Amino acid sequence: MQPVNIGIIGLGNVGSGALDILAGNAAAIEQKLGFPLKVVAICSRGVDGKTFPSAFDGVLRTADWREVVNHPSVQIVVELIGGTTTAREILEAAILQGKPVVTANKELMALSGADLWRKSEPRVHFAMEASVAGGIPIHAVLREGIAADRITTLYGILNGTCNYILTEIEEHGTSFDDVLLAAQQAGYAEADPSADVDGFDARSKLAILSTLAFGELVSPGDIFTEGIRRVTPVDFEYAHQLNHTIRLICAARRTPAGLILSVRPSLIPQSTILAGVRGAYNAVWVRGEFGADTFYYGRGAGPHPTGVAVVSDLMRVAREMRQASGDRVSPFAHAHLEDYVPVPVTVHESAYYLRFRVEDKPGIIAQLATALAAENISIDAVLQLPNANWRNLPFVITVEPATEAAVRAAIARMAQMNFLIEPPLAMPIEKAL
Ligand SMILES: NC(=O)c1ccc[n+]([C@@H]2O[C@H](COP(=O)([O-])OP(=O)(O)OC[C@H]3O[C@@H](n4cnc5c(N)ncnc54)[C@H](OP(=O)(O)O)[C@@H]3O)[C@@H](O)[C@H]2O)c1
């Protein structure tokens, strides 16, 4: 059988992983497809300094992505460079030529994926499995596996760096700054960690997954986002006292008011399956009205897990091309997407964990309780671990379910209290898991 010819642009972590798989698993891929996938062009800025499996001797090597897109033999273009500028140009150029595209680019897909897809109709196939949760085939699950269900809730742990940092703090009592530094030195975290630790990477992934799950076109900017910088070892001590742990939870909930979306550190029960997700692993937990709960777990990143996602996309797209029916399945899992009307997270009701750091003196609890009572918030428990340092005393108040708006208003009332040495840290306590 004639091969389907591939051009790959971007030969870093994901690109090199995809090449390893295309070379090392070529026979099984051909057995599954009934025809081979053949790499005919590869591109990166520093391509000349790189070495490749011998299977790729003789393929076009170039630093200019246009040579790949314009190559007359290239039938599918794979974009693995990241970012939103050149990557967008690559996709637009490929689409213009009617060439299907495979990408791992969460940032670009979250911002403009649906737009690019619409513009590409009706000719071009499009695939982006690796853009969320690397090694977990969660797009395929939402697009096909549980497409018949009506999803009500989706929770994800979608950033491996954050999950690694949080579980290191939890297991070793190390501070956020020290774990981050060690992770940077070991190459697990970027030199500029903001996209990870401030929640922006997870936000792009949640935007993509909620669009697939709920059929509403969500933009990253629609999602309330808080990172993990303020989580400390003492928060894990208190969370454990409450039989909970802390994870950066990406949450999408269908409510009567609409879809409520957030990315934020949250307390989750230690008994929930999500609490067992440790280190750089990712997971997605989905509740459907008909099919109830399903759970997906695996590596969120890395050359080979992400490479598997990219090559599996290539196989699907190559099959669709061969079938030549003209029918395409949207990578966003819906023939038509509705507009998303953002629902502010402030209407969401939850129990909350409030952690204070104070200079100890009599009457503190009474003043904090007054601020909470003024917003109609009931205290559930007050927790204080033994601590000799009365000048920097951490303690926790948990409160009964209240709206985020009420909790924020109570915290605003507390701003004038001069015994607080930093603003209170508020995290929701997830009960629905
Ligand atoms: N890393 C993961 O595990 C992972 C997981 C899921 C999704 N993703 C996504 O996959 C994509 C790639 O990530 P990565 O980690 O593989 O990135 P990476 O290691 O930084 O590799 C990027 C590659 O793109 C090349 N490149 C950049 N700009 C280029 C340009 N203008 N022209 C030609 N080549 C260019 C680089 O070339 P030179 O090195 O030669 O300069 C490099 O080979 C991103 O969208 C990322 O978000 C990554």
The ligand as an SDF file (V2000), in Angstrom:
LIG
                    3D

 48 52  0  0  0  0  0  0  0  0999 V2000
    6.7510   18.9050   26.4360 N   0  0  0  0  0  0  0  0  0  0  0  0
    5.6630   18.1750   26.6170 C   0  0  0  0  0  0  0  0  0  0  0  0
    5.6990   17.1240   27.2520 O   0  0  0  0  0  0  0  0  0  0  0  0
    4.3560   18.6280   26.0020 C   0  0  0  0  0  0  0  0  0  0  0  0
    3.1760   17.9600   26.3560 C   0  0  0  0  0  0  0  0  0  0  0  0
    1.9800   18.3090   25.7290 C   0  0  0  0  0  0  0  0  0  0  0  0
    1.9800   19.3250   24.7990 C   0  0  0  0  0  0  0  0  0  0  0  0
    3.1440   19.9850   24.4960 N   0  0  0  0  0  0  0  0  0  0  0  0
    3.1090   21.0230   23.4660 C   0  0  0  0  0  0  0  0  0  0  0  0
    3.8780   20.5790   22.3690 O   0  0  0  0  0  0  0  0  0  0  0  0
    4.4950   21.6810   21.7170 C   0  0  0  0  0  0  0  0  0  0  0  0
    5.9970   21.4650   21.6610 C   0  0  0  0  0  0  0  0  0  0  0  0
    6.5030   21.3580   22.9670 O   0  0  0  0  0  0  0  0  0  0  0  0
    7.9880   20.8510   23.2520 P   0  0  0  0  0  0  0  0  0  0  0  0
    8.0640   20.6220   24.7220 O   0  0  0  0  0  0  0  0  0  0  0  0
    8.3390   19.7600   22.3260 O   0  0  0  0  0  0  0  0  0  0  0  0
    8.8240   22.1540   22.8710 O   0  0  0  0  0  0  0  0  0  0  0  0
   10.4000   22.2750   22.6960 P   0  0  0  0  0  0  0  0  0  0  0  0
   11.0930   21.1320   23.3350 O   0  0  0  0  0  0  0  0  0  0  0  0
   10.7450   23.6450   23.0940 O   0  0  0  0  0  0  0  0  0  0  0  0
   10.6080   22.1250   21.1200 O   0  0  0  0  0  0  0  0  0  0  0  0
   10.2010   23.0920   20.2120 C   0  0  0  0  0  0  0  0  0  0  0  0
   10.7960   22.7600   18.8650 C   0  0  0  0  0  0  0  0  0  0  0  0
   10.2820   23.6800   17.9180 O   0  0  0  0  0  0  0  0  0  0  0  0
   11.3610   24.2140   17.1630 C   0  0  0  0  0  0  0  0  0  0  0  0
   11.0250   25.5640   16.7540 N   0  0  0  0  0  0  0  0  0  0  0  0
   10.6480   26.6080   17.5250 C   0  0  0  0  0  0  0  0  0  0  0  0
   10.3820   27.6760   16.7500 N   0  0  0  0  0  0  0  0  0  0  0  0
   10.6010   27.3060   15.4880 C   0  0  0  0  0  0  0  0  0  0  0  0
   10.4810   27.9510   14.2370 C   0  0  0  0  0  0  0  0  0  0  0  0
   10.0980   29.2270   14.1440 N   0  0  0  0  0  0  0  0  0  0  0  0
   10.7950   27.2590   13.1300 N   0  0  0  0  0  0  0  0  0  0  0  0
   11.1920   25.9830   13.1830 C   0  0  0  0  0  0  0  0  0  0  0  0
   11.3050   25.2930   14.3550 N   0  0  0  0  0  0  0  0  0  0  0  0
   11.0120   25.9610   15.4830 C   0  0  0  0  0  0  0  0  0  0  0  0
   12.5510   24.1780   18.1040 C   0  0  0  0  0  0  0  0  0  0  0  0
   13.7040   24.2170   17.3230 O   0  0  0  0  0  0  0  0  0  0  0  0
   15.1650   24.4200   17.9120 P   0  0  0  0  0  0  0  0  0  0  0  0
   15.2480   23.6930   19.2030 O   0  0  0  0  0  0  0  0  0  0  0  0
   15.9920   23.7860   16.8520 O   0  0  0  0  0  0  0  0  0  0  0  0
   15.3490   25.8820   18.0560 O   0  0  0  0  0  0  0  0  0  0  0  0
   12.3120   22.8330   18.7860 C   0  0  0  0  0  0  0  0  0  0  0  0
   12.7750   21.7940   17.9850 O   0  0  0  0  0  0  0  0  0  0  0  0
    4.0570   22.9110   22.5160 C   0  0  0  0  0  0  0  0  0  0  0  0
    2.9090   23.4600   21.9280 O   0  0  0  0  0  0  0  0  0  0  0  0
    3.7240   22.3420   23.8790 C   0  0  0  0  0  0  0  0  0  0  0  0
    2.7900   23.1360   24.6020 O   0  0  0  0  0  0  0  0  0  0  0  0
    4.3230   19.6590   25.0790 C   0  0  0  0  0  0  0  0  0  0  0  0
  1  2  1  0
  2  3  2  0
  2  4  1  0
  4  5  1  0
  4 48  2  0
  5  6  2  0
  6  7  1  0
  7  8  2  0
  8  9  1  0
  8 48  1  0
  9 10  1  0
  9 46  1  0
 10 11  1  0
 11 12  1  0
 11 44  1  0
 12 13  1  0
 13 14  1  0
 14 15  2  0
 14 16  1  0
 14 17  1  0
 17 18  1  0
 18 19  2  0
 18 20  1  0
 18 21  1  0
 21 22  1  0
 22 23  1  0
 23 24  1  0
 23 42  1  0
 24 25  1  0
 25 26  1  0
 25 36  1  0
 26 27  1  0
 26 35  1  0
 27 28  2  0
 28 29  1  0
 29 30  1  0
 29 35  2  0
 30 31  1  0
 30 32  2  0
 32 33  1  0
 33 34  2  0
 34 35  1  0
 36 37  1  0
 36 42  1  0
 37 38  1  0
 38 39  2  0
 38 40  1  0
 38 41  1  0
 42 43  1  0
 44 45  1  0
 44 46  1  0
 46 47  1  0
M  CHG  2   8   1  16  -1
M  END
$$$$
